[in-house]
Amino acid sequence: MRGNGGYAGHSPDDPGSIRASERAVADGFVPVYTNTGHDRNAEPLGTFAFDDRRKEIDNSFRAVRLTIQDRVDRS
C-alpha cells in the first residue's frame, strides 16, 4: 500500500504515484493508494484538518482502513 507521509495528500494521478504503482505491478503486487482524505494543493500542510473533525478522522485512521477494506472486497 502506498500512502502519504505527514501532511502529503498527493493525488493518485500524480506521475510519481503512477510510476510507483506500475513498479509494484511489474513486481507482482497489487497496489492500493490513498491521499488520506485531502488534496495538498487545495489544503497545504495541516490546514485540511483545521476545525474539521471528519478530516481529522479520515487522516488519522479511516482513509487507510477503507482503502484496505476496498481492496480486500475486490479480491
MOPAC internal coordinates of N, CA, C and O (Angstrom, degrees):
PM7 1SCF
backbone

  N    0.0000 0     0.00 0     0.00 0    0    0    0
  C    1.4421 1     0.00 0     0.00 0    1    0    0
  C    1.5097 1   108.96 1     0.00 0    2    1    0
  O    1.2310 1   121.35 1   -43.31 1    3    2    1
  N    1.3072 1   115.02 1   136.69 1    3    2    1
  C    1.4561 1   120.98 1   173.73 1    5    3    2
  C    1.5125 1   108.65 1  -109.04 1    6    5    3
  O    1.2310 1   121.60 1   -37.35 1    7    6    5
  N    1.2708 1   114.55 1   142.65 1    7    6    5
  C    1.4557 1   119.87 1   176.27 1    9    7    6
  C    1.5042 1   108.72 1  -148.15 1   10    9    7
  O    1.2310 1   120.95 1    26.38 1   11   10    9
  N    1.2875 1   115.80 1  -153.62 1   11   10    9
  C    1.4527 1   120.55 1  -177.88 1   13   11   10
  C    1.5076 1   109.51 1  -121.36 1   14   13   11
  O    1.2310 1   121.35 1   -36.72 1   15   14   13
  N    1.3134 1   115.02 1   143.28 1   15   14   13
  C    1.4470 1   119.21 1   172.56 1   17   15   14
  C    1.5190 1   109.64 1   -90.89 1   18   17   15
  O    1.2310 1   120.62 1   -34.52 1   19   18   17
  N    1.2733 1   116.41 1   145.48 1   19   18   17
  C    1.4646 1   120.39 1   176.65 1   21   19   18
  C    1.5117 1   113.04 1    59.53 1   22   21   19
  O    1.2310 1   120.54 1    56.63 1   23   22   21
  N    1.3152 1   116.57 1  -123.37 1   23   22   21
  C    1.4600 1   122.05 1  -175.59 1   25   23   22
  C    1.5261 1   112.78 1  -101.80 1   26   25   23
  O    1.2310 1   119.16 1  -162.80 1   27   26   25
  N    1.3222 1   119.21 1    17.20 1   27   26   25
  C    1.4593 1   123.37 1  -166.29 1   29   27   26
  C    1.5232 1   114.84 1   -48.83 1   30   29   27
  O    1.2310 1   118.89 1   108.06 1   31   30   29
  N    1.3336 1   119.71 1   -71.94 1   31   30   29
  C    1.4624 1   121.78 1   179.51 1   33   31   30
  C    1.5144 1   114.94 1    67.89 1   34   33   31
  O    1.2310 1   119.65 1  -143.53 1   35   34   33
  N    1.3520 1   118.28 1    36.47 1   35   34   33
  C    1.4689 1   118.20 1   178.90 1   37   35   34
  C    1.5251 1   110.48 1   -72.64 1   38   37   35
  O    1.2310 1   121.74 1   -22.16 1   39   38   37
  N    1.2938 1   114.28 1   157.84 1   39   38   37
  C    1.4581 1   121.83 1   175.38 1   41   39   38
  C    1.5294 1   109.63 1   -76.77 1   42   41   39
  O    1.2310 1   120.00 1   -36.77 1   43   42   41
  N    1.3385 1   117.61 1   143.23 1   43   42   41
  C    1.4718 1   119.57 1   173.88 1   45   43   42
  C    1.5272 1   111.84 1   -62.51 1   46   45   43
  O    1.2310 1   120.22 1   162.00 1   47   46   45
  N    1.3416 1   117.19 1   -18.00 1   47   46   45
  C    1.4702 1   121.75 1   178.92 1   49   47   46
  C    1.5249 1   112.66 1   -87.11 1   50   49   47
  O    1.2310 1   120.29 1   179.69 1   51   50   49
  N    1.3286 1   117.06 1    -0.31 1   51   50   49
  C    1.4563 1   121.68 1   177.97 1   53   51   50
  C    1.5355 1   109.39 1   -60.05 1   54   53   51
  O    1.2310 1   119.20 1   -45.18 1   55   54   53
  N    1.3280 1   119.13 1   134.82 1   55   54   53
  C    1.4720 1   120.52 1  -177.70 1   57   55   54
  C    1.5313 1   113.61 1   -53.11 1   58   57   55
  O    1.2310 1   120.00 1   142.09 1   59   58   57
  N    1.3247 1   117.60 1   -37.91 1   59   58   57
  C    1.4660 1   119.99 1   177.87 1   61   59   58
  C    1.5152 1   112.15 1   -65.11 1   62   61   59
  O    1.2310 1   120.48 1   142.18 1   63   62   61
  N    1.3218 1   116.69 1   -37.82 1   63   62   61
  C    1.4693 1   120.95 1   178.27 1   65   63   62
  C    1.5261 1   110.60 1   -67.15 1   66   65   63
  O    1.2310 1   120.93 1   139.44 1   67   66   65
  N    1.3073 1   115.82 1   -40.56 1   67   66   65
  C    1.4718 1   120.14 1   179.36 1   69   67   66
  C    1.5223 1   110.06 1   -64.44 1   70   69   67
  O    1.2310 1   120.07 1   134.76 1   71   70   69
  N    1.3332 1   117.48 1   -45.24 1   71   70   69
  C    1.4721 1   120.43 1   179.14 1   73   71   70
  C    1.5251 1   111.33 1   -61.03 1   74   73   71
  O    1.2310 1   120.37 1   137.14 1   75   74   73
  N    1.3251 1   116.89 1   -42.86 1   75   74   73
  C    1.4651 1   120.31 1   179.93 1   77   75   74
  C    1.5215 1   110.50 1   -63.60 1   78   77   75
  O    1.2310 1   120.20 1   139.40 1   79   78   77
  N    1.3263 1   117.22 1   -40.60 1   79   78   77
  C    1.4663 1   120.46 1   178.26 1   81   79   78
  C    1.5226 1   111.25 1   -65.42 1   82   81   79
  O    1.2310 1   120.59 1   139.25 1   83   82   81
  N    1.3213 1   116.48 1   -40.75 1   83   82   81
  C    1.4661 1   119.91 1   178.73 1   85   83   82
  C    1.5258 1   111.22 1   -63.83 1   86   85   83
  O    1.2310 1   120.09 1   141.09 1   87   86   85
  N    1.3441 1   117.44 1   -38.91 1   87   86   85
  C    1.4720 1   120.49 1   176.94 1   89   87   86
  C    1.5203 1   110.62 1   -64.09 1   90   89   87
  O    1.2310 1   120.62 1   138.48 1   91   90   89
  N    1.3265 1   116.43 1   -41.52 1   91   90   89
  C    1.4667 1   119.83 1  -179.84 1   93   91   90
  C    1.5230 1   110.61 1   -62.39 1   94   93   91
  O    1.2310 1   120.06 1   136.23 1   95   94   93
  N    1.3255 1   117.50 1   -43.77 1   95   94   93
  C    1.4673 1   121.59 1   178.59 1   97   95   94
  C    1.5298 1   109.94 1   -62.62 1   98   97   95
  O    1.2310 1   120.36 1   136.83 1   99   98   97
  N    1.3213 1   116.92 1   -43.17 1   99   98   97
  C    1.4695 1   120.75 1   179.86 1  101   99   98
  C    1.5293 1   111.29 1   -61.55 1  102  101   99
  O    1.2310 1   120.55 1   150.39 1  103  102  101
  N    1.3317 1   116.56 1   -29.61 1  103  102  101
  C    1.4673 1   121.04 1   178.48 1  105  103  102
  C    1.5249 1   112.96 1   -89.05 1  106  105  103
  O    1.2310 1   120.15 1  -174.42 1  107  106  105
  N    1.3378 1   117.32 1     5.58 1  107  106  105
  C    1.4608 1   121.30 1   176.18 1  109  107  106
  C    1.5161 1   115.64 1    90.32 1  110  109  107
  O    1.2310 1   120.14 1  -166.88 1  111  110  109
  N    1.3144 1   117.34 1    13.12 1  111  110  109
  C    1.4611 1   120.86 1  -179.93 1  113  111  110
  C    1.5284 1   110.76 1  -101.00 1  114  113  111
  O    1.2310 1   121.06 1   -20.09 1  115  114  113
  N    1.3190 1   115.57 1   159.91 1  115  114  113
  C    1.4603 1   121.92 1   173.72 1  117  115  114
  C    1.5293 1   106.44 1  -103.72 1  118  117  115
  O    1.2310 1   119.64 1   -70.13 1  119  118  117
  N    1.3197 1   118.29 1   109.87 1  119  118  117
  C    1.4635 1   119.41 1  -177.27 1  121  119  118
  C    1.5291 1   112.18 1   -80.93 1  122  121  119
  O    1.2310 1   121.13 1   -35.32 1  123  122  121
  N    1.3071 1   115.45 1   144.68 1  123  122  121
  C    1.4641 1   122.16 1   170.61 1  125  123  122
  C    1.5205 1   106.46 1  -131.96 1  126  125  123
  O    1.2310 1   120.45 1   -22.08 1  127  126  125
  N    1.3060 1   116.74 1   157.92 1  127  126  125
  C    1.4544 1   121.34 1  -172.66 1  129  127  126
  C    1.5171 1   110.73 1  -149.39 1  130  129  127
  O    1.2310 1   120.56 1   -32.14 1  131  130  129
  N    1.3226 1   116.54 1   147.86 1  131  130  129
  C    1.4581 1   121.72 1   171.77 1  133  131  130
  C    1.5168 1   109.49 1  -143.08 1  134  133  131
  O    1.2310 1   120.68 1   -32.21 1  135  134  133
  N    1.3111 1   116.31 1   147.79 1  135  134  133
  C    1.4639 1   120.43 1   172.17 1  137  135  134
  C    1.5272 1   110.25 1  -100.72 1  138  137  135
  O    1.2310 1   120.70 1  -165.82 1  139  138  137
  N    1.3137 1   116.27 1    14.18 1  139  138  137
  C    1.4557 1   126.16 1   179.49 1  141  139  138
  C    1.5290 1   114.40 1    55.15 1  142  141  139
  O    1.2310 1   120.97 1  -152.78 1  143  142  141
  N    1.3150 1   115.74 1    27.22 1  143  142  141
  C    1.4555 1   119.90 1   171.82 1  145  143  142
  C    1.5151 1   117.12 1    90.87 1  146  145  143
  O    1.2310 1   120.18 1  -166.50 1  147  146  145
  N    1.3388 1   117.26 1    13.50 1  147  146  145
  C    1.4658 1   117.28 1   177.86 1  149  147  146
  C    1.5295 1   110.95 1  -152.41 1  150  149  147
  O    1.2310 1   121.55 1   -17.41 1  151  150  149
  N    1.3101 1   114.64 1   162.59 1  151  150  149
  C    1.4657 1   123.56 1   179.83 1  153  151  150
  C    1.5231 1   107.67 1  -112.15 1  154  153  151
  O    1.2310 1   120.70 1   -62.22 1  155  154  153
  N    1.3303 1   116.26 1   117.78 1  155  154  153
  C    1.4692 1   119.75 1  -175.10 1  157  155  154
  C    1.5282 1   113.28 1   -63.12 1  158  157  155
  O    1.2310 1   119.86 1   154.64 1  159  158  157
  N    1.3269 1   117.88 1   -25.36 1  159  158  157
  C    1.4648 1   119.70 1   178.98 1  161  159  158
  C    1.5276 1   111.30 1   -74.08 1  162  161  159
  O    1.2310 1   120.25 1   141.90 1  163  162  161
  N    1.3059 1   117.13 1   -38.10 1  163  162  161
  C    1.4642 1   121.28 1  -179.54 1  165  163  162
  C    1.5221 1   112.01 1   -81.19 1  166  165  163
  O    1.2310 1   120.97 1   147.06 1  167  166  165
  N    1.3375 1   115.74 1   -32.94 1  167  166  165
  C    1.4616 1   120.92 1  -175.99 1  169  167  166
  C    1.5327 1   109.33 1  -136.15 1  170  169  167
  O    1.2310 1   119.55 1  -100.18 1  171  170  169
  N    1.3266 1   118.47 1    79.82 1  171  170  169
  C    1.4645 1   121.15 1  -175.34 1  173  171  170
  C    1.5342 1   113.54 1   -67.41 1  174  173  171
  O    1.2310 1   122.09 1   -25.51 1  175  174  173
  N    1.3330 1   113.60 1   154.49 1  175  174  173
  C    1.4611 1   122.65 1   178.94 1  177  175  174
  C    1.5323 1   110.49 1    50.72 1  178  177  175
  O    1.2310 1   119.41 1    47.72 1  179  178  177
  N    1.3070 1   118.73 1  -132.28 1  179  178  177
  C    1.4627 1   121.04 1  -177.28 1  181  179  178
  C    1.5081 1   114.62 1   -93.50 1  182  181  179
  O    1.2310 1   119.80 1  -171.35 1  183  182  181
  N    1.3353 1   117.99 1     8.65 1  183  182  181
  C    1.4645 1   119.74 1  -177.25 1  185  183  182
  C    1.5227 1   112.29 1   -63.45 1  186  185  183
  O    1.2310 1   119.94 1   155.59 1  187  186  185
  N    1.3291 1   117.72 1   -24.41 1  187  186  185
  C    1.4647 1   120.47 1  -179.79 1  189  187  186
  C    1.5263 1   111.73 1   -60.44 1  190  189  187
  O    1.2310 1   119.95 1   149.95 1  191  190  189
  N    1.3163 1   117.70 1   -30.05 1  191  190  189
  C    1.4658 1   120.62 1  -175.07 1  193  191  190
  C    1.5218 1   113.03 1   -98.49 1  194  193  191
  O    1.2310 1   120.20 1   176.72 1  195  194  193
  N    1.3276 1   117.22 1    -3.28 1  195  194  193
  C    1.4556 1   119.25 1  -178.81 1  197  195  194
  C    1.5148 1   110.69 1   -61.69 1  198  197  195
  O    1.2310 1   121.01 1   -64.24 1  199  198  197
  N    1.3013 1   115.68 1   115.76 1  199  198  197
  C    1.4670 1   122.34 1   176.68 1  201  199  198
  C    1.5294 1   112.51 1    59.20 1  202  201  199
  O    1.2310 1   120.28 1  -147.32 1  203  202  201
  N    1.3393 1   117.06 1    32.68 1  203  202  201
  C    1.4744 1   120.95 1   178.85 1  205  203  202
  C    1.5275 1   108.52 1  -137.97 1  206  205  203
  O    1.2310 1   120.97 1   -89.50 1  207  206  205
  N    1.3017 1   115.74 1    90.50 1  207  206  205
  C    1.4769 1   121.33 1  -175.93 1  209  207  206
  C    1.5260 1   111.82 1   -59.43 1  210  209  207
  O    1.2310 1   119.79 1   142.81 1  211  210  209
  N    1.3239 1   118.01 1   -37.19 1  211  210  209
  C    1.4708 1   121.31 1  -179.91 1  213  211  210
  C    1.5241 1   110.56 1   -60.21 1  214  213  211
  O    1.2310 1   120.22 1   135.34 1  215  214  213
  N    1.3273 1   117.19 1   -44.66 1  215  214  213
  C    1.4633 1   120.04 1   179.89 1  217  215  214
  C    1.5237 1   111.87 1   -70.41 1  218  217  215
  O    1.2310 1   119.82 1   148.39 1  219  218  217
  N    1.3265 1   117.96 1   -31.61 1  219  218  217
  C    1.4637 1   120.08 1   174.33 1  221  219  218
  C    1.5322 1   110.08 1   -61.61 1  222  221  219
  O    1.2310 1   120.72 1   135.54 1  223  222  221
  N    1.3149 1   116.23 1   -44.46 1  223  222  221
  C    1.4665 1   121.41 1   179.83 1  225  223  222
  C    1.5236 1   110.46 1   -66.51 1  226  225  223
  O    1.2310 1   120.17 1   135.10 1  227  226  225
  N    1.3270 1   117.27 1   -44.90 1  227  226  225
  C    1.4717 1   120.33 1   178.01 1  229  227  226
  C    1.5224 1   110.47 1   -56.78 1  230  229  227
  O    1.2310 1   120.15 1   131.49 1  231  230  229
  N    1.3249 1   117.33 1   -48.51 1  231  230  229
  C    1.4598 1   121.32 1  -177.28 1  233  231  230
  C    1.5216 1   111.65 1   -68.65 1  234  233  231
  O    1.2310 1   119.84 1   143.04 1  235  234  233
  N    1.3073 1   117.91 1   -36.96 1  235  234  233
  C    1.4591 1   121.35 1  -176.20 1  237  235  234
  C    1.5200 1   113.04 1   -69.03 1  238  237  235
  O    1.2310 1   119.93 1   135.22 1  239  238  237
  N    1.3265 1   117.74 1   -44.78 1  239  238  237
  C    1.4659 1   118.13 1  -176.07 1  241  239  238
  C    1.5192 1   115.47 1  -156.36 1  242  241  239
  O    1.2310 1   119.15 1   150.97 1  243  242  241
  N    1.2994 1   119.22 1   -29.03 1  243  242  241
  C    1.4586 1   121.00 1  -171.86 1  245  243  242
  C    1.5319 1   113.37 1   -65.16 1  246  245  243
  O    1.2310 1   119.65 1   137.48 1  247  246  245
  N    1.3290 1   118.27 1   -42.52 1  247  246  245
  C    1.4659 1   120.93 1  -176.75 1  249  247  246
  C    1.5255 1   111.84 1   -61.03 1  250  249  247
  O    1.2310 1   120.14 1   135.64 1  251  250  249
  N    1.3190 1   117.33 1   -44.36 1  251  250  249
  C    1.4666 1   120.22 1  -179.79 1  253  251  250
  C    1.5247 1   110.28 1   -66.62 1  254  253  251
  O    1.2310 1   120.10 1   135.97 1  255  254  253
  N    1.3314 1   117.41 1   -44.03 1  255  254  253
  C    1.4688 1   120.55 1   179.76 1  257  255  254
  C    1.5242 1   111.02 1   -60.39 1  258  257  255
  O    1.2310 1   120.01 1   134.29 1  259  258  257
  N    1.3347 1   117.58 1   -45.71 1  259  258  257
  C    1.4607 1   120.10 1  -179.59 1  261  259  258
  C    1.5289 1   112.24 1   -67.58 1  262  261  259
  O    1.2310 1   120.17 1   144.65 1  263  262  261
  N    1.3228 1   117.28 1   -35.35 1  263  262  261
  C    1.4665 1   120.46 1   177.65 1  265  263  262
  C    1.5161 1   110.39 1   -63.08 1  266  265  263
  O    1.2310 1   120.59 1   134.66 1  267  266  265
  N    1.3043 1   116.47 1   -45.34 1  267  266  265
  C    1.4700 1   120.51 1   179.56 1  269  267  266
  C    1.5282 1   109.63 1   -66.46 1  270  269  267
  O    1.2310 1   119.91 1   135.73 1  271  270  269
  N    1.3227 1   117.78 1   -44.27 1  271  270  269
  C    1.4624 1   120.50 1  -179.08 1  273  271  270
  C    1.5196 1   110.86 1   -61.94 1  274  273  271
  O    1.2310 1   119.84 1   137.87 1  275  274  273
  N    1.3316 1   117.92 1   -42.13 1  275  274  273
  C    1.4538 1   121.37 1   178.69 1  277  275  274
  C    1.5282 1   110.74 1   -59.54 1  278  277  275
  O    1.2310 1   120.07 1   137.01 1  279  278  277
  N    1.3283 1   117.47 1   -42.99 1  279  278  277
  C    1.4664 1   121.18 1  -179.27 1  281  279  278
  C    1.5244 1   109.89 1   -66.39 1  282  281  279
  O    1.2310 1   119.68 1   139.10 1  283  282  281
  N    1.3252 1   118.22 1   -40.90 1  283  282  281
  C    1.4644 1   121.57 1   178.59 1  285  283  282
  C    1.5253 1   109.86 1   -63.21 1  286  285  283
  O    1.2310 1   120.33 1   136.50 1  287  286  285
  N    1.3260 1   116.98 1   -43.50 1  287  286  285
  C    1.4623 1   121.20 1  -179.71 1  289  287  286
  C    1.5287 1   111.98 1   -63.42 1  290  289  287
  O    1.2310 1   120.11 1   148.65 1  291  290  289
  N    1.3327 1   117.39 1   -31.35 1  291  290  289
  C    1.4669 1   120.64 1  -178.90 1  293  291  290
  C    1.5253 1   112.68 1   -82.03 1  294  293  291
  O    1.2310 1   120.21 1   164.54 1  295  294  293
  N    1.3143 1   117.20 1   -15.46 1  295  294  293
  C    1.4801 1   120.93 1  -176.33 1  297  295  294
  C    1.5098 1   111.79 1   -74.69 1  298  297  295
  O    1.2310 1   120.10 1   180.00 1  299  298  297

